[in-house]
């Protein structure tokens, strides 16, 4: 069996060496020629896969080690008899931690407490749902918008325009769709961007075209009160440097790029491939995942809960680092092609990033409320040290 895979997928050898020959390629360079003799194709979100791309090849299984599938021609692949598998929820925790880090940073930039904001979550699937659960556990008020779920009878949801009118923070977690009444392409158009509440924080870690980037640049030129954090861009891997300059935070599509999220994605696709081949899944992520980056803290009694939470979140992930790396790349890029290559290089060479549950924080047994707050944010909290 010949497996062609995006070179940025971790643990490929560990999970797949026994299946046959493995070829690694940059995701954007995988094309029809690359898979001409492949049986299995494993990708991430940067590789567009269609029935035409696979026509005449032996490929009968495509796995994407990501939550989203908008880069896959699902109807065409199904009609061609190609099995498709994705990894729902694999990087959801990483995206939640990205949003929490954005909230901390935007709070500092605006000198306002993020815990007192009403947060609107647009899209309540794997990521948005987990974000809502985390914020609720932290005592932060939220409004949820998800028209497809509302249509199916889900309760507790509001219309997008109501959410925009009421929320201080808006975080986008929708798939990219272009057809039908629930299309999300340019969901935030110029009209909606112009009616954002004064001082709104807008965070997009879903897909770039969910926000009309041209309209956003125009609105931000006129409204300095808005603070915007963009992890995804309408023309990526090309980033508009003028738009990035107007954003409070600008990052290279890495919101869910924790090592743990990537590892879960590989494990889920390994299991799906085993099912497709009717072969037993003998390996588990627990067997293969490294412990590098795990740690433990011991906190003295009397440590303020909010201070500890913010320091712990920053210890695990600080969005300012990714913002600085992207801005440095854009400043140094002499051409659009160099900018595209720089964007992909930031993703390929992404530094080690683990998730909150890899940091155990021991607090005083006399302060259970501190432990509860840490656990709500995703940390492991122990007893008295």
matplotlib code that plots the C-alpha trace (Angstrom):
import matplotlib.pyplot as plt

x = [0.0, 1.2, 0.2, 0.7, 0.5, 1.0, 4.4, 2.9, 0.9, 2.7, 3.3, 2.9, 5.6, 4.4, 0.8, 1.2, 4.6, 3.1, 0.6, 3.2, 5.2, 4.8, 5.5, 5.5, 4.9, 4.1, 0.3, -0.1, 2.0, -0.1, -1.7, -2.9, 0.7, 1.6, -1.1, -0.9, 0.1, -1.3, -3.9, -4.5, -4.3, -3.9, -4.2, -4.7, -6.8, -4.4, -4.9, -7.9, -9.1, -11.7, -12.8, -11.1, -7.8, -8.1, -9.5, -7.5, -5.6, -5.9, -6.9, -9.9, -9.5, -8.9, -8.4, -8.1, -6.5, -8.7, -12.1, -13.3, -14.0, -14.6, -11.3, -12.8, -15.3, -17.5, -20.3, -17.8, -15.6, -18.7, -19.9, -16.4, -16.6, -13.8, -14.2, -13.6, -12.8, -12.2, -11.2, -14.1, -13.1, -9.4, -8.2, -11.1, -9.3, -6.4, -8.9, -10.5, -7.2, -6.4, -9.6, -8.9, -5.4, -7.0, -9.4, -6.5, -4.5, -7.4, -8.4, -4.9, -4.9, -8.3, -7.8, -11.1, -11.8, -12.6, -14.5, -17.2, -17.8, -20.8, -19.3, -21.2, -20.3, -21.2, -21.3, -21.9, -20.3, -17.2, -15.2, -18.0, -19.7, -16.6, -15.8, -19.3, -18.9, -15.6, -16.8, -19.9, -17.8, -15.7, -18.8, -18.8, -22.1, -22.6, -25.0, -25.0, -25.9, -26.2, -29.1, -28.8, -29.1, -31.9, -33.8, -33.4, -35.0, -32.0, -32.9, -31.1, -29.9, -30.4, -30.3, -26.9, -28.2, -29.4, -26.1, -24.2, -26.4, -25.9, -22.4, -19.1, -17.1, -17.9, -16.0, -16.6, -16.6, -18.6, -17.6, -17.3, -20.3, -21.3, -24.7, -28.1, -29.8, -27.2, -24.2, -21.3, -19.3, -19.1, -21.4, -19.9, -20.3, -19.8, -23.3, -22.9, -19.4, -20.6, -23.2, -20.9, -21.2, -18.7, -15.5, -16.5, -13.8, -14.2, -12.2, -12.2, -10.5, -12.9, -12.3, -11.1, -14.0, -16.5, -15.5, -15.4, -11.7, -12.0, -15.0, -13.2, -10.2, -12.5, -14.4, -11.3, -9.9, -12.9, -13.5, -10.4, -12.7, -12.9, -10.4, -10.0, -8.1, -7.7, -6.2, -7.7, -7.5, -9.6, -6.7, -4.4, -1.6, -1.4, -2.1, -3.1, -0.4, -2.6, -5.4, -3.0, -1.7, -5.2, -5.8, -5.1, -3.9, -2.9, -1.8, -1.1, -4.0, -2.6, -5.5, -5.8, -2.2, -1.4, 0.7, -2.1, -4.7, -2.5, -1.8, -5.5, -6.2, -3.6, -5.0, -8.6, -7.6, -5.6, -8.7, -10.8, -8.3, -8.2, -12.0, -11.8, -9.3, -11.2, -8.0, -7.7, -6.5, -3.7, -2.1, -3.4, -2.5, -1.7, 1.0, 2.6, 2.1, 5.2, 5.2, 7.5, 6.2, 4.2, 4.8, 3.7, 3.3, 3.0, 1.1, 1.2, -2.0, -3.4, -2.5, -5.3, -7.4, -7.7, -3.9, -3.2, -5.6, -4.1, -0.5, -1.3, -3.1, -0.1, 2.3, 0.5, -0.2, 0.5, -1.1, 1.3, 4.1, 2.3, 1.2, 4.8, 6.1, 3.5, 4.2, 7.9, 7.4, 5.2, 7.6, 10.5, 8.7, 9.9, 7.1, 3.7, 5.3, 7.7, 4.7, 2.9, 6.0, 6.6, 3.0, 3.4, 6.8, 5.4, 2.9, 5.5, 8.0, 5.5, 7.1, 6.0, 2.7, 0.8, -2.6, -3.8, -4.3, -0.6, 0.0, -0.8, -1.3, -1.2, -3.1, -3.8, -6.4, -8.0, -8.8, -11.1, -12.5, -9.1, -8.9, -12.4, -11.5, -8.4, -10.3, -13.0, -10.3, -9.0, -6.1, -5.4, -5.5, -4.1, -4.4, -2.1, 1.6]
y = [0.0, 3.5, 6.4, 10.0, 12.4, 16.1, 16.4, 18.4, 15.4, 14.1, 10.4, 9.2, 6.5, 5.5, 4.9, 3.9, 2.3, -1.2, -0.3, 0.1, 2.9, 6.4, 9.6, 13.0, 16.2, 19.8, 20.0, 22.7, 20.7, 17.5, 17.1, 14.5, 13.6, 13.1, 10.5, 8.8, 5.5, 6.1, 4.0, 6.4, 10.2, 12.0, 15.8, 18.8, 21.9, 23.4, 20.6, 20.9, 17.3, 16.7, 13.8, 15.3, 15.4, 11.6, 10.5, 7.6, 7.0, 4.0, 6.3, 5.0, 6.5, 10.2, 11.3, 14.8, 15.2, 18.3, 19.2, 21.0, 19.4, 22.5, 21.7, 18.4, 17.9, 15.6, 14.9, 14.3, 12.0, 10.0, 9.7, 8.4, 5.8, 7.3, 6.9, 10.1, 10.5, 13.6, 14.2, 16.1, 17.8, 17.0, 20.5, 22.1, 22.4, 24.2, 26.7, 27.3, 28.1, 30.4, 32.4, 32.6, 34.0, 36.5, 37.6, 38.1, 40.1, 42.3, 42.9, 44.3, 46.3, 47.9, 48.1, 46.3, 43.0, 40.2, 38.4, 41.1, 40.9, 39.2, 36.8, 35.9, 32.5, 32.1, 28.4, 25.9, 22.8, 20.9, 24.1, 26.7, 24.3, 23.6, 27.3, 27.9, 25.2, 26.6, 30.2, 29.2, 27.2, 30.4, 32.4, 34.4, 35.3, 34.0, 34.2, 31.4, 31.6, 28.6, 28.8, 25.2, 23.9, 26.3, 25.0, 21.5, 22.5, 23.3, 25.7, 28.6, 30.2, 33.7, 35.2, 36.6, 40.2, 40.0, 38.6, 41.5, 44.0, 42.6, 41.2, 42.9, 40.0, 37.9, 34.7, 32.8, 29.0, 28.2, 26.0, 27.8, 27.2, 29.1, 27.8, 27.8, 30.0, 29.3, 30.1, 31.5, 33.1, 36.8, 36.2, 39.3, 41.7, 45.4, 46.1, 43.8, 45.0, 48.7, 48.0, 46.2, 47.7, 50.3, 48.7, 45.2, 42.5, 40.4, 37.0, 34.8, 31.4, 29.5, 30.3, 33.5, 34.2, 34.2, 37.8, 40.0, 41.1, 44.0, 45.4, 44.8, 46.8, 49.7, 49.6, 49.4, 52.4, 54.3, 52.7, 52.6, 51.4, 47.9, 45.3, 42.4, 39.1, 37.2, 33.8, 33.1, 35.2, 35.4, 35.1, 32.9, 31.9, 35.5, 38.0, 41.5, 43.5, 46.6, 44.6, 42.8, 46.2, 47.3, 44.1, 44.0, 40.4, 38.7, 35.0, 32.5, 30.0, 28.3, 28.6, 24.8, 24.1, 22.5, 19.4, 17.6, 18.6, 17.4, 14.1, 13.5, 14.2, 11.5, 9.0, 9.5, 9.1, 6.0, 4.5, 5.4, 3.8, 0.6, 0.5, 1.0, -1.8, -4.0, -4.2, -4.1, -0.8, -2.0, 1.4, 4.2, 7.8, 7.1, 4.7, 7.1, 10.7, 12.4, 14.0, 16.8, 20.2, 18.7, 20.3, 21.0, 24.1, 24.5, 27.6, 29.1, 29.7, 33.2, 33.4, 35.4, 33.1, 35.5, 36.2, 32.5, 31.7, 34.4, 33.4, 29.7, 30.3, 32.4, 29.7, 27.2, 29.5, 33.2, 34.5, 37.5, 35.2, 34.1, 37.7, 38.8, 36.1, 36.8, 40.6, 40.0, 37.8, 40.3, 43.1, 41.1, 39.6, 41.4, 40.0, 38.4, 35.0, 35.4, 36.3, 33.1, 31.0, 32.7, 32.0, 28.3, 28.2, 29.6, 26.7, 24.1, 25.2, 25.9, 25.7, 23.2, 24.0, 21.7, 22.1, 23.1, 19.5, 18.9, 21.5, 20.3, 23.1, 22.2, 24.7, 24.9, 22.4, 25.3, 27.1, 24.8, 27.7, 28.3, 24.7, 24.8, 27.9, 26.2, 23.0, 25.1, 26.5, 23.0, 22.5, 19.6, 20.8, 18.8, 19.1, 20.8, 20.6]
z = [0.0, -0.8, 1.5, 0.4, 3.4, 4.3, 5.9, 8.8, 10.1, 13.2, 14.2, 10.7, 11.0, 14.4, 13.4, 9.7, 9.1, 9.1, 6.3, 3.6, 1.8, 3.1, 1.0, 2.8, 0.8, 1.5, 1.7, -1.0, -3.5, -3.3, -6.7, -9.2, -10.1, -6.4, -6.0, -9.3, -7.7, -4.1, -2.4, 0.5, 0.8, 4.2, 4.2, 6.3, 5.5, 2.9, 0.4, -1.9, -2.8, -5.5, -7.6, -10.6, -8.7, -7.9, -11.3, -12.7, -9.5, -7.1, -4.2, -2.4, 1.1, 1.9, 5.5, 6.7, 10.1, 10.8, 12.0, 8.9, 5.5, 3.3, 1.4, 0.3, -2.5, -0.4, -3.0, -5.8, -3.8, -2.6, -6.2, -7.2, -4.5, -2.3, 1.4, 3.3, 7.0, 9.1, 12.7, 14.4, 17.6, 17.4, 17.8, 19.5, 22.8, 21.2, 19.6, 23.0, 24.5, 21.5, 22.2, 25.9, 25.2, 22.8, 25.6, 28.0, 25.5, 24.3, 28.0, 28.6, 25.4, 26.3, 30.1, 30.6, 32.4, 30.0, 32.7, 32.6, 28.9, 27.2, 24.7, 21.5, 20.0, 16.3, 15.5, 18.3, 17.0, 18.3, 18.9, 19.7, 22.0, 24.0, 24.2, 25.5, 28.1, 29.2, 29.5, 31.3, 33.8, 34.3, 35.0, 31.8, 30.2, 26.6, 23.7, 21.2, 17.5, 15.2, 12.6, 11.3, 14.9, 15.7, 12.6, 13.9, 17.2, 19.4, 22.2, 23.8, 20.5, 19.1, 15.7, 14.5, 14.3, 17.9, 19.0, 17.3, 19.0, 22.5, 22.7, 23.7, 22.2, 19.1, 18.3, 15.0, 14.9, 11.7, 8.7, 5.4, 3.2, 0.1, -0.8, 0.8, 3.3, 6.0, 3.8, 5.9, 3.2, 4.1, 7.0, 8.5, 5.6, 5.7, 6.9, 10.0, 10.6, 10.7, 13.4, 15.8, 19.3, 20.3, 21.5, 20.2, 20.2, 17.0, 16.9, 13.8, 14.1, 11.7, 8.0, 6.4, 4.1, 7.0, 7.3, 4.2, 4.6, 2.2, 4.1, 7.4, 6.3, 5.4, 8.6, 10.8, 9.0, 10.3, 13.7, 16.0, 18.8, 17.4, 18.4, 15.9, 16.2, 12.9, 12.7, 9.3, 6.1, 3.0, 0.6, 2.7, 2.5, 1.3, 4.1, 3.4, 5.3, 5.5, 7.1, 9.5, 10.6, 11.6, 13.5, 17.2, 16.8, 13.6, 13.5, 10.7, 10.9, 14.0, 16.5, 16.8, 16.2, 19.6, 19.4, 21.2, 18.6, 15.8, 17.6, 18.1, 14.4, 13.4, 15.9, 14.7, 11.0, 11.9, 13.5, 10.5, 8.1, 10.2, 9.9, 6.2, 5.8, 8.3, 10.3, 14.1, 15.5, 17.8, 18.5, 20.8, 21.2, 24.9, 23.8, 21.4, 22.6, 24.0, 27.4, 26.2, 27.5, 30.4, 33.8, 37.3, 39.4, 43.2, 44.4, 47.9, 49.7, 49.1, 45.5, 43.8, 41.6, 38.6, 38.7, 38.8, 36.0, 33.6, 34.4, 33.9, 30.5, 29.4, 30.4, 28.2, 25.2, 24.6, 21.3, 21.4, 20.3, 17.1, 16.4, 16.7, 14.4, 11.7, 11.8, 11.5, 8.5, 6.8, 7.4, 6.0, 2.9, -0.3, -2.4, -2.3, -3.1, -0.2, 2.0, 1.0, 1.6, 4.9, 6.0, 5.3, 6.9, 10.2, 10.2, 9.2, 11.8, 14.5, 18.0, 20.6, 22.1, 24.6, 26.1, 29.6, 30.8, 30.5, 33.3, 36.8, 39.3, 43.0, 45.1, 48.8, 50.0, 52.0, 48.7, 46.7, 44.8, 43.2, 42.1, 40.6, 38.5, 37.2, 36.4, 34.6, 32.3, 31.5, 33.9, 36.2, 39.7, 42.6, 46.3, 48.8, 47.9]

ax = plt.figure().add_subplot(projection="3d")
ax.plot(x, y, z, "-o")
ax.set_aspect("equal")
plt.show()
